[in-house]
């Protein structure tokens, strides 16, 4: 059999503006953005460049750094230095407690524990001050040009602010980290403190209401108001929505997600691919690739399969694959399948 894989490339280019302004959408948020992760396109924005407090959505950065810098299995011994200045949402850590890095990340992301966030900060950088400096280094590297971090937890501080746009960019970056993505999408999780297990629940109720939701983080302080960052997996695309200071954030995100879905095009079809077959009565076998992909920007499709099959070929055998790219990033993979069996060539006497 020839081992060379045939690749066919079909590119379909569609032009879209870099920012789309929605008509007729009324939301409660003072600041908002809808952001397509793959193409980095703004689908909707409302005061998205205004610098404002962002409350516990800050913990996206804190936990991202922990996911990248720390060993999830490390055991942290809680010190008094980690607990100073913590208030608001807590997982109620005490000095001398033993808890893993992984459980601290879950405690910070799901239960929004300010004590968990501070513990991660001190364990990573030895002090809150040093960790905050690291947060700002990360922010600059990610391209968060209008952001200043002053706390790992998101408690109010005059030097602690961001924008809806910057928080969307941070979230897009963070979701590329598999550990971070897996934690922020948990509806609930068990954590162990001193060997005693307890269950914590995610504050983001959209995870319970919308199947497509994959997180990310809630937040609230008196200064910031209600803040919410969510991400949705829409047919291979990742839609990120950020609202800051929103009185009705849950409904805001539902409205904005519905709006975003209408901006995507859909490729839905059954592609027939005829492949030569050797050792059978038939010269070719008609294989099928079923598409159901949504995309926003340009799309390219690549077909990979062996040019010749050898009988017998069993029904539903995978004989290749189709990869779908948007902006040169993989958004979906579809199997090429032989829908019916092909028997070995036979003669009649």
C-alpha positions, 0 to 999 in steps of 0.5 A: 500500500502506498503510504503517502497520504493525499491532502486536498485543501479547499479554502473559503474566505469570508470577509468580516469587520473586526468589530460588530456592533449589535442593534437592538440588544439591551443589557444591564452591564456598564461594560461588555464584550463578546469575543471570538477566541479563534479569530480574536474578533470582537462580535459586540462591545459596550464600553469595552475599553473603559478601565474599571474594577473587575472583582474576583474575575482577577482570579483568572490570572491568579489561577492561570499563573498557578497552573503554569508555574506550580505542580498541582500535586504539591502540598501547601502549608498555610501560613499567617502571611497567606491569610492576611487581609483576606475577607469576603468569599473564603474556603476558611483556611487556617494557619497550619492547614495542609492543602494541595495546589490543585485544591487551592486552584479549585477553591479559588475558581469555584468557590472564589476563595480569597484565602485560596488565591492569596495562598497560591500567590505566596506559595508561587512568589513568597509574597503578595507583592512579588506575585502581583508584580508577576501578574502584571508581567503576564498582563503585559505579555498577553497584551492587556494594555489597560490593566493593572493588578494590585491583588491576587484576589480582586478585592478593591484597590485603587490600582487594581483595574482592567477592561472588558476587552483585556479580560476577554484576551486574558480568558482566551489565553487562559483557556489554552491551559488544559488544567485551567480549562478543566477546573473552571468548567467544573460544576462542583469539586471535592477538596481536601484540607488536612485530609478531610474532604468537602464539596465546593460548588461553582458560583457560575450558575450558567454552567448548570443552565446552558450545556455549551458553557465551559466556565469561567469566573464570577466576581463581586465587590461593592466598587466593581458590582457584579462581574462575570466572564463566561465561555461557550463551546459553540460547534468548535468555536469558543465564544467569550463574554465579559460583563462588568458592573452588571445588575442582571449579568446572567440574562445579559450573558444569555442574550449576548450568547444568543446574539453571538450564535447568529453571527456564525455560518454553518457548514453542514453536509455529507461529503462523498469521497470515492477511494480506489479499492484493490481486491474487490469486485468494485473499483471504488468505494464511496466513503462519507464525511459528515460535516456540522461545523460553525465558523465565524471567519475564514475556513479551510478544509483538508482531507487526509486518506490513503489513495488505495484501500485493500479488500476486505473493508468492514462497514463503518471502518474509518479510512481517513479524516477531514480537518477544518481550520479557521484562521489556521487554527483547528476547529474540528475533525471529521472521520471519513467512513466506509458506510458499507462493507466491501468483500474480497473479489470472488469469481463464479463458476 
